[in-house]
Amino acid sequence: MRRVSILGATGSIGQNTIDLIARAPEDYQVVALTGGRNAQKLAQDAIRLGAQIAVVADEAALPALREALSGSGIEAAAGRAALIEAAQRPADWVMSAIVGAAGLEPGLRALQGGAALALANKESMVCAGPLMLRTAAEGRGRILPVDSEHSAVFQALLGEDIASVERIVITASGGAFRDWPLEDLDKATPEQAATHPNWDMGQRITIDSASMFNKALELIETKEFFGVSPDKIETVVHPESMIHAMVGFNDGALMAHVGPADMRHAIGFALHYPQRKSLPVERLDLVKLGQLTFRTACEVRWPALRLAREVMHTGGLAGAVFNAAKETALDGFIEKRITFSRMAGVVEEVLTSLSAQAGLIDAEVTLDNVLQADHLARQKAHEILTH
């Protein structure tokens, strides 16, 4: 019986993970479930799976969690310290699905304990890729990618020599505004941006898909996770979202991972790795599908892609600055303080400003330095938003 924990259990990735585990409860011992503030949902799932502990990040939700868990024998806790403690509890496999930079330290703690970390929190690799990989090696843990794109690349590379890779092509749906005239983008509302044509995801990641900041993070994660040159990483818009990524080799072969827009595939692959087991996902009817189309990922329409390429070439703590500025700019858009197009401008201004500070971007990638860069970037982004 495998011991598993789910960090970010109430989000879309967490819920899909719970769906898979609940189909074979006899195979798993659930150690910890964590969530943001949805105490009722967290308690319901903790009871359903027989978890040892349930943790809400929002301390104000603790009384509701305790009440919902009353009589179950399941521990209830809240706050950052409790979240870290839950992540450190001995487990064989840990899903890291906390959204944003907040997921970095819990994932690191799980790796230190030797767990296999199923990484859906792309910000961890963007902000601290070298630290994540080093921690996995030192703690005898392993990182398994759960983003559909990186899972696809990982699978295409099984049994292959990374030195033979000429290119990695990351596909993008294009999000809600892929067909909008450029001049209309500044009129886009958060509600419109939060509607995805293919995937069922949370608000923030869906808006990031529309702005391509989500894809920008994935490009940086590709470089960090697979250790390839930025010049070998490409993006194309693929509206059908059936091909998740492609890997091109030095003999001209291009291996594509094709599958339905269902995150349970990537989650299930990581959950069962190194085995493949049957998953409750749609089997594609290629005749019914008919055709697959591709478009250029225009950096004028999606400037986040250009900024990601600059971050990859800069390295160091540029990823941490990029992500923190992005998260803050996204808050500004959701709160309707800035326009959709202004988000990229805010991020670029923060990158330019902090890159000029000697010893910041090129500092060693440690947790303390990442957190400091994150703090400074958010502070600068807030200054920009208020002026």
N, C-alpha and C positions, 0 to 999 in steps of 0.2 A: 504494500500500500504506500503510495507516494504522498508525502506531506507537501501541501501547496498553500500559498498565500496569494491574495489578490489585492494589490494596492491600486485603489481607484475603482472599487467594485461597482459603484452606482452609475458610472459612465457607460457609454455605448460599448467600449472594448471590454470593460469589466462584466457587463451584462451578457455579452456573447461568450465570454469565458465561463461564466456561471452556467449558461445554457449547456455547454459541452460537458462540464464536470457533473452537472445534475443528471445527465443521461447515463452515467456510470458511477454512481456514488460509492459503490463498493471498492472502486479502484483508488480512492483518494481520502486522505485525512486533511480536512481544511483547518489550517492553523489560524490565519488572520484574514479578515476582510476590513478594508478601510474605505471611507467615503468622505465627501465634503461636508454637506450639512443635511442630506436627506436621511434622517435617522430612521424613519419608518421603513423605507426600502432596504436600508442596510440591515436593520434588525430582521426583517422578513427573510432576506437571503441568508443571514447568519444562522437563523433557526432552521431554515430549509436544508442547509449544508452541514449543520452541526459544527460550526466554527468554534474555536476556543476563545477568540476575542474579536470584538467589533470596535472600530475606532472611527470617530468623526473628527475631521480637522477643525470644525467650528465648535469651540467649547460651549457656545450657547445652546447647541443641539444635544448636549450630553444628558440633561434631564429626560428629554423625549426618548433618547436611545435606551436609557436605563429602564424607563417605564415599559417600552416595547419589548425589552428582553427579560422583564421580570418573570422569575420562575423557570427560566430556560437553563440556568447554570452557565450562560455565556458571559464572559467578562465584557464590561463596557468601559470605554475610555475616550478621552478627547484631547485635542491639542497636538502641537508639533512634537513634543517630547514623546507622547504616547504613540504617535505615528512612527517615529524612528524606532521605538522599542518593539513595536509590532513587526517592523521590517527586519529586525535583527533576530527574531525568534527562529529557531532551527527549522528549515524547510528545504525540500529537495528542489522545488520549482516555485518561482515567484513571478507573477505577472506585474509588470511595472506600467500602469496605465494612468497614473496621476498626470493631469494636464499641466504643461508648462515647466518652468525651472524648478518648481516646488517638488517635482518628482526625482530630482538629481540625488539628493542625499539619501532618501530611503532606498533607492536602487543600489547605491554604493554600499550601504550597510548590508543589504541582502547578499551582494557579491562577496563582501568580506567574510561572510559566513559559509561561503562555498556553494551557494545555491546556483542553479541554472536560472538566469534572469531573462524572462521573455520580455523584450524591450519594445513597448509601444510608445514610450515616452521619448520621442526623437530628440527633444531638447537636451537630454542627458549627453548624447554623443555630440550634439552641436556645441554645447557649452564646454564640455570637458571630455572629449573623446579620448585623448591620451590617458587621462586619469581613470576613466572607466575601464579601458583595456588593461591598464597596469593593475588596477584593483582586482579585476577578474583573474589575472595571472597569479597574483600574490595570494589570493584567497582560494585558489583552485576552483573558482566558479567559472561559468561560461555565459556569454551573452548570445541570445538567440533573437534575431530580428523578427518583429511582429508587424511592422508597417508592411502593407501588401507589396510595395515596391521592393523593399529590402529583403523580405522573405523570398520574393521571386528571384532576385539576384543570388541570394544565398543558395537557393535550390539549383539554379543554373550552374553554379560553381562547384557543386558537389563532385569530387573526383577530378577536378580540373586544377591546373597550375595557374595561379593568379598572374604569373609572368607572361602567360600566353594571351592575356586579355588586352584587346586593342581599344575597346569602348564599352561603356555601360550606358544604356539608354533608359532613362526614367520617364515613364509616361505620365501625363496629366490630363484630367478630364476637361480642364478649362474653367470649371466652376460655373456659377450662376450667370456670369456676365460674358461668357466667351463669345457670344454673338452680338453683344451690345455695341453700338457705335461708340468710339472713343470719347466723343464729346458728351455722351450721356452718363459717363461713369461717375462724375461728380454729383449727379442727382440720385445715385443709388442709396437706398436706405439699408440699415442693418437687417431689417426684416427680409428684404429682397435678397441680400447677400447670404442669409442663413438658410436658403433653400437650395439644396444640391440636386442636380439633374439625375445623378446615379446612385450616390451613397447616402445611407442613413447615419448621420453623425451628429455630434453635439454642435451647439451654436458657434463656439469659438473656432473649432477646426473647420467648420463649413465656411465661415467667413474667410478664414485663412486660405481655403481652397479657391475662393472667388478672386482673392488678391494675388494668389500664387505664393504667398509667404509660406504656406504649408509645403509647397514643392521646393521652395528655396531652402527650407530647413532640411528637406530630404536630400537635396544635392550635397549639402555640407555633410550630412550624416553618411552618405555614400562614400565620400572621400575619407572620413574618419574611420568608418567601420571596416572598409575593404582595403584601405591603404593605397588607393590608386591616385594618380595625378589628376588634378582638376580638369586638365585638357582632355582627359579620356571620358569625362562625364557629360552626357547630353540630356536634353529634355525635348520631348515632342508632345503636342496636344493630340490626344486620342479620345475622341468624344464617347466612344462606346465603353470605355473602361474595362475592356476584356483582356487586353495585354497589359500586365502590370509593370513589366520591365523586360529588357532584352540585354543580352551580353554578347558582344562581338569578339571573336577570337582571331588570332593571327593567320589562320588558314582561310579566313573569309566567312566562316560559319557565324550565323546569328541565331542564338538560342533564345526563344521567347517563352515566357510563362503566361499561359492563357487560362483564365478562369472567371467565374461570375463575380460580380461586385458584392462579395459576402466576406466579411472579416473573419468568419469562423474558419475559413481555409487556412489563413496565415496563423491564426491562434492555434488551431488544431495541429498544424505541422510542428509548431514549437512545443506544444503540450506533449506530443507523442514522440518527438525526435529522440533517437535516430530512426525510429520506425515510422511507417505510414499506416494509418488506420482509417477505416471508413468514417466519413464525415457527412452530416446532414445538409449538404449544400447542393444546389442545382447542378445537374449535368448539362453541359452546353449542347444545344442542337445547332451544329454549324450551318446546316442548310437554312434553318429558320433565321439564324443570325444574319446570313447573307453576305455582309461585307464588313471590313474593318477599315477605318479611315484615319488619316494622320494629317496634322497641320503644323506649321512652324510655331514654336513658342516665342511670340514676339516680345522682345524686352522693352519695347515702347509701351505696349499694352500692360505688360507685367514687369515693371522695373525691379521687383523683388528678385527676379532671376539674375539680373545684372549685379545687384548688391551681393547676392550669394556667391557669385563667381569671384568678386573682389575679396570677400571674407575668406574663401578657400585659399586664395593666393597669399593673403596676409597671414593666416594661421594664428597661433598663440591664443589669446583671449578674445580675438575679434568675434568668434562665434557667440561667446557669452554676452558681449555688448550688443550684437545684432539681435539675439533672441530677446533680451530684456527690453530693448527699444521697441521691438516688434510687439511684445505683449502690452507695453504701455500705450503704444499708438493704437492698437486694437481696442483697448479700453476706451480711448478717446473717441473712436468711431462708434462703438456700441452706445456710448453715452451721448452721441450726436454732437460732440464738441468739435470734431473735424470731419472733413469729407472722406469718402472712400479713397480717392486718389492721393490725399494728403498723407496717408499712413506711410507710404514709401519715402516721402520727403522728410518726415520726422526721423525715420530710421537712418537715412543717409546723413542728416545733420548730426545725429548722435555719434555715428561712426566717425565722421570727419573730425568732430570736436575731441573725442576721446583718443583718437589715433595720434593727435598732436601732443598728448600728455606723455612725456618721456617715462618709460619703464612700466606703462600700464598694459598695453596690448601685448607686448613681447615678454611679459612676466611668465614665470613657470606656471604650468597648469596644475595648480593645487586647489583643493576645495576652498580654502580661505581666499585665494586670489580670484577664483571664479565668483565667489559670493561678493567680493569687493567690486569686481568689474560689473556684476549684475546690479549692485546697489547704485553705483555711479551712473550707469547707463539709464536706469529708471529715473534717477534724480534729474539728469539732463533732459530726458524726454518729457518729464513733467514740467520743467522750466519752459520748454518749447511750446507745450500745449497751452500754457497759461499766458503766453505772450502773443 
